[in-house]
Amino acid sequence: MRAALIALFVRDLRLARRRAGESLLVVAFFVLALTLFPLGVGTSPDILARIGTGVIWVLALLAVLLGLERLFQPDLEDGSLEQLLLSPAPLELLVAVRCLVHWLGTGLVLALASPLLAILTHLPNEALWALPLSLLIGTPSLTLIGAIGAALLAGSGKGSVLAALLVLPLEIPVLIFGLNAAEALIMGLDARAALLFLGAFFLGSLALAPFAVAAALRLALE
């Protein structure tokens, strides 16, 4: 079973490396979308600093949702999904590995790029570590919850837009606590409660999402 999980992880990493341009597109969307906000709200540093944390977290959420379609749809089209079902490893663990690789190419990249966006929005120096910390804890939950919507719509041809609409209400609590944690850390306040809630969402998503995704994928293959 361990060999099957490692093989899937290595295979998905190689595929992700070949599609490195998709991760760059996520970062490009992240940065370019942020540059549009000054056109609507003005270029005042005070205004940008006031809304910067919220804007960055919303853009991170949208960037994760945009990449949902490639989670399972390519495997369904080329027949790899049937091979995963025949693997000696439980499908739930294989789903968790797939979500991990997807997060490495989206959530981790967004967290690493967030200090640049903090500088562009004139956030305090504390944001250079507070934003990446909150994103590192919060974005895995966004990926796991988003995987449920991607699995439910696998094979339907509806695309990632409908998947995003399907899971967006479940993603909002992560957005709220992630934003609260980042702002509390930036202002020097106690952020333990928000960070604990983020951690709880991650653990809950990690415990439940793989089972929901596996059930949806089995249904898609019937």
C-alpha positions in Angstrom: 0.0 0.0 0.0 2.8 2.4 0.9 4.4 1.7 -2.5 1.2 2.6 -4.3 0.9 5.9 -2.4 4.5 6.8 -3.1 4.2 5.9 -6.8 1.1 8.1 -7.1 2.8 11.0 -5.3 5.9 10.8 -7.6 3.8 10.5 -10.7 1.6 13.5 -9.8 4.7 15.5 -8.9 6.2 14.7 -12.3 3.0 15.7 -14.1 2.8 18.9 -12.0 6.4 19.7 -13.0 5.6 19.3 -16.7 2.6 21.6 -16.1 4.6 24.2 -14.2 3.1 26.9 -16.3 -0.3 26.3 -14.6 1.2 27.2 -11.3 2.8 30.3 -12.8 -0.7 31.2 -14.2 -2.1 31.0 -10.6 0.6 33.4 -9.4 0.0 35.7 -12.4 -3.7 35.8 -11.6 -2.9 36.4 -8.0 -0.6 39.4 -8.8 -2.5 40.9 -11.8 -5.9 40.8 -10.1 -4.4 42.7 -7.1 -3.0 45.4 -9.4 -6.6 46.1 -10.6 -7.9 47.1 -7.1 -6.1 50.5 -7.0 -7.9 51.4 -10.2 -11.2 51.1 -8.3 -10.5 52.2 -4.8 -7.6 54.6 -5.4 -3.9 54.5 -4.8 -3.8 55.9 -1.3 -1.5 53.7 0.8 -3.8 54.0 3.8 -6.8 52.6 1.8 -4.7 49.8 0.2 -3.3 48.8 3.6 -6.8 48.7 5.1 -8.2 46.4 2.5 -5.0 44.6 1.5 -5.2 41.6 3.8 -8.8 40.8 2.8 -8.1 41.2 -0.9 -5.2 38.9 -0.8 -7.2 36.2 1.0 -10.1 36.5 -1.4 -7.7 36.2 -4.4 -6.1 33.2 -2.8 -9.5 31.6 -2.5 -10.4 32.3 -6.1 -7.0 31.1 -7.3 -7.5 27.7 -5.5 -11.0 27.4 -6.9 -9.8 28.1 -10.5 -7.5 25.0 -10.4 -10.2 22.5 -9.3 -11.0 21.2 -12.8 -7.7 19.5 -13.3 -7.9 17.6 -10.0 -9.8 14.5 -11.3 -11.1 15.3 -14.8 -7.9 14.4 -16.7 -7.8 11.0 -14.9 -11.4 10.3 -15.8 -10.8 11.1 -19.4 -7.7 9.0 -19.9 -8.8 6.1 -17.8 -6.4 6.6 -15.0 -9.2 6.8 -12.5 -10.2 3.2 -13.1 -6.6 2.2 -12.4 -6.6 4.1 -9.1 -9.7 2.1 -8.0 -7.7 -1.1 -8.7 -4.8 0.0 -6.6 -4.1 -1.9 -3.4 -4.2 1.4 -1.5 -7.6 2.8 -0.3 -9.0 5.4 -2.7 -9.4 7.8 0.2 -5.6 7.8 0.8 -5.0 8.2 -2.9 -7.3 11.2 -2.9 -5.4 12.7 0.0 -2.1 12.3 -1.9 -3.7 13.9 -5.0 -4.9 16.9 -2.9 -1.4 17.2 -1.4 0.2 17.5 -4.8 -2.4 19.9 -5.9 -1.9 22.1 -2.8 1.9 22.1 -3.5 1.2 23.7 -6.9 -1.4 26.2 -5.7 -1.7 26.9 -2.0 2.0 26.7 -1.2 2.9 28.8 -4.3 0.3 31.4 -3.2 1.7 31.5 0.3 5.2 32.0 -1.0 4.0 34.8 -3.3 1.9 36.6 -0.6 4.8 38.7 0.8 5.1 40.3 -2.6 1.4 41.2 -2.6 1.8 42.5 1.0 4.5 44.9 -0.3 2.3 46.0 -3.2 -0.6 46.9 -0.8 1.6 48.8 1.6 0.9 46.4 4.5 3.1 46.6 7.6 6.3 44.5 7.8 4.5 42.0 10.1 2.4 41.0 7.1 5.5 39.6 5.4 5.3 36.6 7.7 1.7 36.8 9.0 0.1 36.3 5.6 2.2 33.3 4.6 1.5 31.7 8.0 -2.3 32.1 7.7 -2.3 30.9 4.1 -0.1 27.9 4.9 -2.6 26.8 7.5 -5.8 27.8 5.6 -5.2 26.9 2.0 -5.0 23.1 2.6 -8.6 23.3 3.8 -9.6 25.2 0.7 -8.1 22.5 -1.5 -9.7 19.6 0.4 -13.1 21.2 0.4 -12.8 22.2 -3.2 -11.9 18.6 -4.1 -15.4 17.6 -3.1 -16.9 19.8 -5.7 -14.4 18.7 -8.3 -15.3 15.1 -7.7 -19.0 15.6 -7.7 -18.8 17.3 -11.1 -16.2 14.9 -12.6 -17.4 13.7 -15.9 -20.3 16.1 -16.1 -18.4 18.6 -18.3 -19.6 21.5 -16.1 -16.1 22.8 -15.5 -14.5 24.5 -12.5 -16.9 27.4 -12.4 -19.9 25.3 -11.2 -17.6 23.4 -8.8 -16.5 26.7 -7.3 -20.1 27.8 -6.8 -20.9 24.4 -5.2 -18.2 24.6 -2.6 -17.9 28.3 -2.0 -20.3 28.4 1.0 -18.1 25.8 2.7 -15.0 27.8 2.0 -16.3 31.1 3.5 -15.5 30.1 7.2 -11.9 29.3 6.2 -11.7 32.7 4.5 -13.1 34.5 7.6 -10.8 32.9 10.2 -7.8 33.1 7.8 -8.4 36.8 7.4 -8.9 37.3 11.2 -5.7 35.4 12.0 -3.7 37.4 9.5 -5.1 40.8 10.7 -4.6 39.9 14.4 -1.0 38.9 13.7 -0.3 42.1 11.8 -1.8 44.3 14.5 0.0 42.4 17.3 -3.1 41.0 18.8 -3.8 37.5 20.1 -4.4 35.3 17.0 -4.4 31.9 18.8 -8.2 31.5 18.5 -8.3 32.2 14.8 -5.3 30.0 14.1 -6.8 27.2 16.2 -10.0 27.4 14.2 -8.0 27.3 11.0 -6.3 24.2 12.3 -9.6 22.6 13.3 -11.0 23.3 9.8 -7.9 21.6 8.3 -8.1 18.6 10.5 -11.9 18.3 9.9 -11.4 18.6 6.2 -8.6 16.1 6.2 -10.7 13.6 8.1 -13.9 13.9 6.0 -13.1 15.2 2.6 -11.2 12.2 1.3 -14.2 9.9 2.1 -16.6 12.3 0.4 -14.4 12.6 -2.7 -13.8 8.9 -3.0 -17.6 8.3 -2.8 -18.2 10.9 -5.5 -15.5 9.4 -7.8 -16.9 5.9 -7.5 -20.3 7.3 -8.4 -18.9 9.1 -11.4 -17.5 5.8 -12.7 -20.8 4.0 -12.5 
